[in-house]
Amino acid sequence: QVQLVESGGGLVQPGGSLRLSCAISGISSFTYMAWYRQTPGKERESVAALTSGGTPTYHVAVKGRFAISRDYAKNSVNLQMNSLKPDDTAVYYCSVLTDPNSYWGQGTQVTVSA
């Protein structure tokens, strides 16, 4: 059974940092792993992705501030978020794309506010 469980969200002040983690079980290979975010009334958008070859890509709004990484020992994918802004406030989801399926976590809330 495939499970993706996010953790690490919370409330942080502007300029602060958070580290999100997505624990993955039931998946042995993948095409890419990614973090998405969504705010009310808007479509879900990809903020960072990691190919199976290890190449990261980032949304222009987070480039230079966020970093996606994979922890092989814990079988997780992480998102380090620095210099957070109020516009980063959203529910963050991790996703894993295999062939032919995609899987999603339940989401974790990130709120950036003074």
C-alpha positions as CSV (number, residue, x, y, z in Angstrom):
1,Q,0.0,0.0,0.0
2,V,1.4,3.4,-1.0
3,Q,1.5,6.1,1.6
4,L,2.8,9.7,1.5
5,V,2.8,11.5,4.8
6,E,3.8,15.1,5.1
7,S,5.1,16.8,8.2
8,G,6.8,20.0,9.3
9,G,4.3,22.6,8.5
10,G,3.3,25.4,10.8
11,L,3.3,29.1,11.5
12,V,6.4,31.1,10.9
13,Q,7.3,34.8,10.7
14,P,8.3,36.4,7.4
15,G,12.0,35.7,6.8
16,G,11.9,32.5,8.7
17,S,12.5,28.9,7.7
18,L,10.6,25.6,7.7
19,R,11.6,22.2,6.6
20,L,8.9,19.9,5.2
21,S,9.3,16.2,5.0
22,C,7.3,13.6,3.1
23,A,7.7,10.0,4.3
24,I,7.1,7.6,1.4
25,S,6.2,3.9,1.7
26,G,5.1,1.3,-0.9
27,I,7.0,2.9,-3.8
28,S,10.3,1.3,-5.0
29,S,10.9,3.5,-8.1
30,F,9.7,6.8,-9.5
31,T,9.8,9.2,-12.4
32,Y,9.8,12.3,-10.2
33,M,9.0,13.6,-6.7
34,A,7.6,17.0,-6.2
35,W,6.2,19.5,-3.8
36,Y,3.1,21.4,-4.7
37,R,1.1,24.1,-2.9
38,Q,-2.4,25.4,-3.1
39,T,-4.3,28.3,-1.7
40,P,-8.1,28.8,-1.6
41,G,-9.5,29.6,-5.0
42,K,-6.3,28.9,-6.9
43,E,-5.0,25.9,-8.7
44,R,-2.4,23.7,-7.2
45,E,1.0,24.6,-8.4
46,S,4.3,22.8,-8.4
47,V,7.0,24.6,-6.4
48,A,9.9,22.1,-6.6
49,A,10.5,18.7,-8.3
50,L,13.2,16.2,-8.3
51,T,13.7,13.7,-11.2
52,S,14.8,10.1,-10.6
53,G,18.2,11.2,-11.9
54,G,18.5,13.8,-9.1
55,T,17.9,17.0,-11.1
56,P,15.9,19.6,-9.2
57,T,13.6,22.2,-10.7
58,Y,11.9,25.1,-9.0
59,H,9.1,27.5,-9.6
60,V,10.5,31.0,-10.3
61,A,8.8,32.3,-7.2
62,V,10.8,30.1,-4.9
63,K,14.1,29.7,-6.7
64,G,17.0,30.5,-4.5
65,R,14.9,30.2,-1.4
66,F,13.6,26.6,-1.4
67,A,15.6,23.4,-1.8
68,I,14.2,19.9,-2.5
69,S,16.2,16.9,-1.5
70,R,15.8,13.2,-1.1
71,D,16.7,11.3,2.1
72,Y,17.5,7.7,0.9
73,A,17.9,6.3,4.4
74,K,14.5,7.5,5.5
75,N,12.9,7.1,2.0
76,S,11.6,10.7,2.2
77,V,11.6,13.8,0.1
78,N,12.2,17.1,1.9
79,L,11.6,20.8,1.2
80,Q,13.8,23.3,2.9
81,M,12.1,26.7,2.8
82,N,14.1,29.8,3.7
83,S,13.4,33.5,3.6
84,L,9.7,32.7,3.7
85,K,7.2,35.4,2.6
86,P,3.4,35.8,3.3
87,D,2.8,34.7,-0.3
88,D,4.2,31.3,0.5
89,T,1.2,30.7,2.8
90,A,-0.5,27.6,1.4
91,V,-1.2,23.9,2.0
92,Y,1.8,22.0,0.7
93,Y,1.5,18.6,-0.8
94,C,4.1,16.0,-1.8
95,S,3.6,13.9,-4.9
96,V,5.4,11.0,-6.4
97,L,4.9,10.1,-10.1
98,T,5.6,6.5,-11.1
99,D,4.7,4.8,-14.3
100,P,1.7,4.9,-14.7
101,N,0.4,6.3,-11.4
102,S,0.7,9.4,-9.3
103,Y,0.3,9.6,-5.6
104,W,-0.4,12.4,-3.2
105,G,0.0,13.1,0.5
106,Q,-2.7,14.7,2.6
107,G,-1.1,18.1,2.8
108,T,0.5,20.2,5.5
109,Q,-0.4,23.9,6.2
110,V,2.3,26.5,6.0
111,T,1.4,30.0,7.3
112,V,3.8,32.9,7.0
113,S,2.6,35.8,9.1
114,A,3.8,38.3,11.6
